[in-house]
Amino acid sequence: MEENYGHLEIRLAELIEEKGLNRNKVSLKAAMNWRQVDRYCENDITRLDTFVLCKLCTVLECEIQDLLVFVPAEKEQRK
């Protein structure tokens, strides 16, 4: 039986917009493939890479808690 422990939401798309950037600029500044940035923006990641998270926080001049939000299981069930 699989338990529901909640999930992490990646706020990359929102942060990029708030900073007045676009996905292409972020991929260039972070030395990342644009498709990888796109996947992070779309929350289409199954395993987070800590090095990538550090690169994104550096480029966006933000803290990790600005980039990742934990959604508890009980909030998921209300949707």
URMORA-V326654 format. One record per pair of residues at least 24 apart in sequence whose ideal C-beta (glycine too) atoms are under 8 Angstrom apart, sorted by the first residue. I is the first residue (numbers start at 1). J is the second residue. D is the distance in whole Angstrom. If there is no record, write none. Layout:
I&J&D + I&J&D
This chain:
4&73&4 + 4&76&7 + 4&77&8 + 5&73&6 + 6&70&6 + 6&71&5 + 6&72&4 + 6&73&5 + 6&75&7 + 6&76&6 + 7&70&8 + 7&71&6 + 7&76&7 + 8&48&7 + 8&68&5 + 8&69&7 + 8&70&6 + 8&71&7 + 9&43&6 + 9&68&7 + 9&69&5 + 9&70&8 + 9&71&6 + 10&40&5 + 10&41&8 + 10&43&5 + 10&45&7 + 10&67&7 + 10&68&6 + 11&66&7 + 11&67&6 + 11&68&7 + 11&69&6 + 12&37&7 + 12&40&5 + 12&41&5 + 12&56&7 + 12&67&6 + 13&41&4 + 13&42&8 + 15&60&5 + 15&62&6 + 15&66&6 + 15&67&6 + 16&41&7 + 16&60&7 + 19&60&6 + 19&61&8 + 21&60&8 + 26&56&7 + 26&59&6 + 26&60&7 + 29&59&5 + 30&55&4 + 30&56&6 + 30&58&8 + 30&59&5 + 31&55&7
